[in-house]
Amino acid sequence: MLEKQERLIIGLMSGTSLDGLDIALCAIQGSGAETKVRVLEFSTIPYENALKAEVKSIFSRRDADLQMVCLMNEKIGLLHAGMILEALSSWGRKPEEVDVIASHGQTIFHAPASLHGLTDYPNATLQIGDGDHIAVKTGIITISDFRQKHIAAGGEGAPLAVYGDYLLFSKKGEDRIMLNIGGIANFTYLPADNDASKVFSTDVGPGNTLMDQFIQKHYEGLYFDENAAIASAGEVNKDLLAALMQAEFLNADFPKTTGPELFNLPYLEQAQERSGTKGLRNEAILATLCRFSATVIVAAVEKCFGKAETPSIFMSGGGMHNPLLVAALKNGLPNAAFYTTDDLDINPDAKEAVLFAVLANETLVGEKTNFGNREGVPSITMGKICLPE
């Protein structure tokens, strides 16, 4: 496999939005700066509501049932393996054609030191969905648990997009922001001079997570505000927005990482308490949460470039389908040129799964990219190799 000119690698991604499993079958040639990727197939298999409820029972909860954590680690692994086999069958392909699976797993808790604040403990993160179960059930070598190496080498375990974004999307002469708006919004900065020592990825704050959590609490049967239909019926409340903007995380230096452990419904409720806005209509709250996400993204891009610069911003993730959010971004960054990764021949909904396939390829045949001796951006390869036999 290591000597093959082209490897078939399945990349998997299931994010904090808990929508389902993204499955991308990628044909990858080369490694490092010579990496070339073709996305041959892509599917998203939704999580059933019962599974979402099970994951939520242990997701971002300090009081999670440890037995359920243990059981769900195995269950998610087996479930993802079954989804892979289902996708392969629907594509008319056999498991034997695939060289490797790159499995991100399902994050259930993310605890960087900047968030937990416990001086005797390091950065930490936990993804479930055991790689050995995937390998044995599919019969395909599986590389999993990518984030632990990042932490062991001095990072915070997220975001990892910098490693794939730099290899696939850097362009000499063009400053680029690879903006992913998932549950949490993050971006990778790719400088026009292609200098790897300047490249970084960072979380910037909430993407969809607060909006989705609010919808799921107040609108039975809905998991997100499709096309921002509800938020568009409300008006932004400036007092609530100002209160939401008070998190210390938002002023921290890049790179940084966060999650629903911080940006959650209690965070919203505390902001409403401080701003005296508990009586707001749902539509106004959603409009304000949408503007909050846009405001933190705009502020982060301006911190990176300044107001007068003209970066190219390539969007991916579920938030790019929110017209109200995208309109606010374009209004806040009038000098930027907005695209999606479709313009770079990568389906934006598949991008994160593709990036994990690239990480797996680097683990197999690549050499670590030198990002310089910088805190939070270790020069490493990642992932644990799980054999089917």
C-alpha positions in Angstrom: 0.0 0.0 0.0 2.8 2.4 0.9 4.3 2.0 -2.6 1.1 2.6 -4.5 1.0 5.6 -6.7 -2.6 6.3 -5.5 -4.3 5.3 -2.3 -8.0 5.0 -1.7 -8.8 6.5 1.7 -12.2 7.0 3.4 -12.3 10.1 5.6 -15.0 10.2 8.3 -16.3 13.2 10.2 -19.0 13.6 12.8 -19.0 17.1 14.4 -20.5 18.7 17.4 -23.7 19.4 15.6 -24.5 15.6 15.7 -26.1 15.7 12.3 -24.6 12.4 11.2 -21.5 10.8 9.6 -19.8 12.4 6.6 -18.1 9.7 4.5 -15.7 10.8 1.7 -13.9 8.3 -0.5 -10.7 10.0 -1.6 -8.1 9.0 -4.2 -4.8 10.5 -2.9 -1.5 10.7 -4.7 1.7 11.9 -3.2 2.2 13.5 0.2 3.2 16.8 1.7 3.2 19.7 -0.7 2.8 17.2 -3.6 -0.5 15.9 -2.3 -3.3 15.6 -4.8 -6.8 14.6 -3.9 -9.8 13.5 -5.9 -13.1 13.0 -4.1 -14.6 10.0 -5.8 -17.7 9.6 -3.6 -19.4 11.4 -0.7 -22.3 10.6 1.5 -23.8 11.9 4.7 -25.7 9.3 6.7 -27.9 11.0 9.3 -28.0 10.0 12.9 -31.3 8.7 14.0 -33.1 10.7 16.7 -32.6 8.0 19.3 -28.9 7.9 18.7 -28.7 11.7 18.9 -30.4 11.5 22.3 -27.9 8.8 23.5 -24.9 10.9 22.4 -26.4 14.1 24.0 -26.8 12.2 27.3 -22.9 12.2 27.5 -22.0 15.1 25.3 -20.3 18.1 26.9 -21.6 16.9 30.3 -19.4 16.8 33.4 -22.0 14.5 35.1 -22.0 11.9 32.2 -22.7 8.3 33.1 -19.3 6.6 32.7 -20.9 3.3 31.8 -22.8 5.0 29.0 -19.5 6.6 27.8 -17.9 3.2 27.8 -20.8 1.6 25.9 -21.1 4.4 23.4 -17.4 4.2 22.5 -18.0 0.7 21.2 -21.5 1.4 19.8 -20.3 4.4 17.8 -17.4 2.4 16.4 -19.7 -0.4 15.3 -22.3 2.1 14.0 -19.7 4.0 11.9 -18.4 0.8 10.5 -21.9 -0.2 9.4 -22.4 3.2 7.8 -19.1 2.8 5.9 -20.3 -0.6 4.6 -23.6 0.9 3.7 -22.0 3.8 1.8 -19.6 1.4 -0.1 -22.6 -0.7 -1.2 -24.5 2.3 -2.4 -21.5 3.4 -4.4 -21.1 0.0 -5.9 -17.7 -0.5 -4.3 -16.2 -3.3 -2.2 -14.3 -2.9 1.1 -11.3 -4.6 -0.5 -10.8 -1.6 -2.8 -10.2 0.7 0.2 -6.7 1.0 1.6 -7.4 2.9 4.8 -10.2 4.5 6.8 -9.4 7.8 8.6 -11.9 8.1 11.5 -12.2 11.3 13.5 -14.7 9.7 16.0 -17.4 11.6 17.8 -16.3 14.3 20.2 -18.0 14.1 23.6 -15.9 16.5 25.6 -13.2 19.1 24.9 -11.2 20.5 27.8 -8.3 22.7 26.9 -6.5 24.1 29.9 -7.7 27.6 29.0 -11.3 26.4 29.6 -10.9 24.0 32.6 -8.5 26.2 34.4 -7.1 23.4 36.6 -3.3 24.1 37.0 -2.4 20.4 37.7 -4.0 19.1 34.5 -3.1 19.4 30.8 -5.1 20.0 27.7 -7.6 17.2 27.1 -10.2 16.0 24.6 -12.2 12.8 24.1 -13.6 11.3 21.0 -15.5 8.0 21.0 -16.0 5.5 18.3 -13.3 2.9 18.8 -11.0 2.4 15.7 -10.4 -1.3 16.3 -14.1 -2.0 16.1 -14.2 -0.1 12.8 -11.2 -2.0 11.4 -12.5 -5.4 12.5 -16.0 -5.0 11.2 -15.1 -3.4 7.8 -11.9 -5.4 7.3 -10.1 -2.2 6.5 -7.0 -0.7 8.3 -8.3 2.2 10.3 -6.4 5.3 11.6 -8.2 7.0 14.4 -7.8 9.2 17.5 -5.9 12.0 15.7 -6.3 14.6 18.4 -4.3 13.0 21.2 -1.0 13.3 19.3 -1.7 17.0 18.8 -2.2 17.5 22.6 0.8 15.3 23.5 3.0 17.5 21.2 1.8 20.7 22.9 -1.3 21.6 21.0 -4.9 21.9 22.3 -6.3 19.1 20.2 -8.1 21.4 17.9 -8.5 22.7 15.3 -6.6 20.2 13.1 -7.6 21.7 9.8 -4.2 23.6 9.4 -2.5 20.4 8.4 -4.7 19.5 5.5 -5.6 23.1 4.5 -2.0 24.1 4.1 -1.2 21.1 1.9 -4.3 21.3 -0.3 -5.3 25.0 -0.5 -2.3 27.3 -0.2 -1.8 29.5 -3.3 1.2 31.7 -3.9 0.2 35.3 -4.2 -3.2 35.0 -2.5 -4.0 35.5 1.2 -6.6 32.9 2.1 -8.9 32.1 5.0 -10.4 28.6 5.0 -13.5 29.3 7.1 -15.4 26.3 8.5 -18.7 27.1 10.2 -19.7 24.0 12.1 -20.9 23.9 15.6 -17.9 25.9 16.4 -16.5 28.3 13.8 -12.8 28.0 13.0 -10.5 29.1 10.2 -7.0 28.4 8.8 -4.9 31.4 7.7 -2.9 30.7 4.5 -0.5 33.5 3.8 0.2 34.6 0.2 3.9 33.8 0.5 3.2 30.1 1.4 5.4 30.3 4.5 4.4 27.4 6.6 5.8 29.1 9.7 3.0 31.7 9.4 0.1 29.3 8.9 -2.3 28.6 11.8 -5.7 27.3 12.5 -7.9 28.6 15.3 -11.4 28.3 16.7 -13.0 31.8 16.9 -16.2 31.1 18.8 -19.7 29.7 18.2 -20.8 28.8 14.7 -24.1 26.9 14.7 -24.0 25.5 18.2 -25.9 28.1 20.2 -28.5 28.5 17.5 -29.0 24.7 17.2 -29.2 24.2 20.9 -31.8 26.9 21.2 -33.9 25.5 18.4 -33.7 22.0 19.8 -34.9 23.2 23.2 -37.8 25.4 22.0 -39.0 23.8 18.8 -39.9 20.2 19.2 -38.8 18.1 16.2 -36.5 20.7 14.8 -32.7 20.4 15.0 -31.7 23.7 13.3 -33.3 26.8 11.9 -33.5 25.9 8.2 -32.6 28.8 5.9 -32.7 31.0 9.1 -36.4 31.2 8.6 -37.1 31.8 12.3 -34.1 34.1 12.9 -35.0 36.2 9.9 -38.4 37.0 11.5 -36.6 38.7 14.5 -34.4 41.7 15.1 -31.0 41.7 16.7 -31.0 42.9 20.3 -27.9 45.0 20.9 -27.9 44.6 24.7 -28.0 40.8 24.4 -25.3 40.9 21.7 -23.0 43.0 23.9 -23.5 40.6 26.8 -22.7 37.6 24.6 -19.5 39.2 23.5 -18.1 39.3 27.0 -16.5 35.9 27.0 -12.7 36.1 27.8 -12.1 33.5 25.1 -13.1 35.9 22.4 -10.1 38.2 23.3 -7.5 35.4 23.7 -4.6 35.2 21.2 -4.6 32.8 18.3 -4.5 29.9 18.0 -7.1 28.9 20.5 -9.9 26.3 20.9 -13.3 26.1 22.4 -16.5 24.1 22.3 -20.1 23.7 23.5 -18.6 23.3 27.0 -18.4 27.1 27.0 -20.9 28.2 24.4 -24.1 26.6 25.5 -27.6 27.4 26.7 -26.4 28.3 30.3 -24.0 30.8 28.6 -27.0 32.4 26.7 -29.1 32.5 29.9 -26.4 34.2 31.8 -26.0 36.8 29.0 -29.8 37.4 29.1 -29.6 37.8 32.9 -26.8 40.4 32.6 -28.5 42.3 29.8 -32.1 42.2 31.2 -33.4 40.5 28.0 -35.1 37.4 29.4 -38.4 38.5 27.9 -37.2 38.5 24.3 -39.2 36.6 21.7 -37.5 33.5 20.3 -37.1 35.1 16.9 -35.1 38.0 18.4 -33.0 35.6 20.4 -32.2 33.6 17.3 -31.5 36.7 15.2 -29.1 37.8 17.9 -27.4 34.5 18.2 -26.9 34.5 14.4 -25.4 37.9 14.6 -23.2 36.8 17.5 -21.6 34.1 15.4 -21.1 36.5 12.5 -19.6 39.1 14.8 -17.0 36.8 16.3 -16.0 35.5 12.9 -15.7 39.1 11.5 -13.6 40.2 14.5 -11.3 37.2 14.2 -10.7 37.8 10.5 -10.0 41.5 11.1 -7.6 40.6 13.9 -5.8 38.5 11.4 -5.8 40.9 8.5 -7.0 44.3 9.5 -10.0 46.1 8.0 -8.3 47.3 4.8 -7.0 43.9 3.6 -8.7 41.9 0.9 -8.4 38.2 1.8 -10.2 35.4 -0.1 -12.5 33.5 2.2 -13.4 30.0 1.3 -16.4 28.7 3.4 -17.4 25.2 4.4 -19.5 23.6 7.1 -23.2 23.7 7.8 -23.2 27.5 8.6 -22.5 28.3 5.0 -26.0 27.3 4.2 -27.4 29.9 6.7 -28.3 32.9 4.4 -28.7 35.3 7.3 -25.3 34.4 8.7 -23.5 34.6 5.4 -25.1 38.0 4.6 -23.9 39.3 8.0 -20.3 38.1 7.2 -20.3 39.7 3.8 -21.6 43.0 5.3 -19.0 42.9 8.1 -16.1 42.1 5.7 -16.9 44.2 2.6 -13.4 44.0 1.2 -13.2 40.2 1.4 -14.0 37.9 -1.6 -16.3 35.1 -0.5 -16.2 31.6 -2.0 -16.9 28.1 -1.0 -14.5 25.2 -1.3 -16.6 24.1 -4.3 -14.5 26.7 -6.1 -11.4 24.6 -5.2 -13.0 21.4 -6.4 -13.8 20.1 -2.8 -17.5 19.7 -1.8 -17.8 22.1 1.2 -19.9 19.5 3.1 -17.2 16.9 2.6 -14.2 19.1 3.4 -13.5 18.0 7.0 -13.9 14.3 6.1 -11.4 14.9 3.2 -9.0 16.6 5.5 -8.9 13.6 7.8 -8.2 11.4 4.8 -5.2 13.7 4.1 -4.0 13.4 7.7 -4.1 9.6 7.4 -2.2 9.7 4.2 0.5 11.8 5.9 0.7 9.3 8.7 1.3 6.5 6.2 3.7 8.0 3.7 4.3 11.7 4.5 6.8 13.6 6.5 5.7 16.1 9.1 5.3 19.6 7.7 7.5 22.1 9.5 5.2 24.9 10.9 8.1 26.4 12.9 8.6 26.2 16.6 5.3 27.7 17.6 3.0 27.0 20.5 -0.2 25.4 19.5 0.9 24.3 16.0 3.2 21.3 16.5 4.9 19.8 13.5 3.7 16.2 13.7 1.8 13.4 12.0 -1.2 12.0 13.9 -3.4 9.0 14.4 -3.3 5.5 15.8 -3.2 2.6 13.4 -5.8 -0.2 14.0 -5.4 -3.4 12.1 -8.4 -5.6 11.1 -6.7 -8.8 12.1 
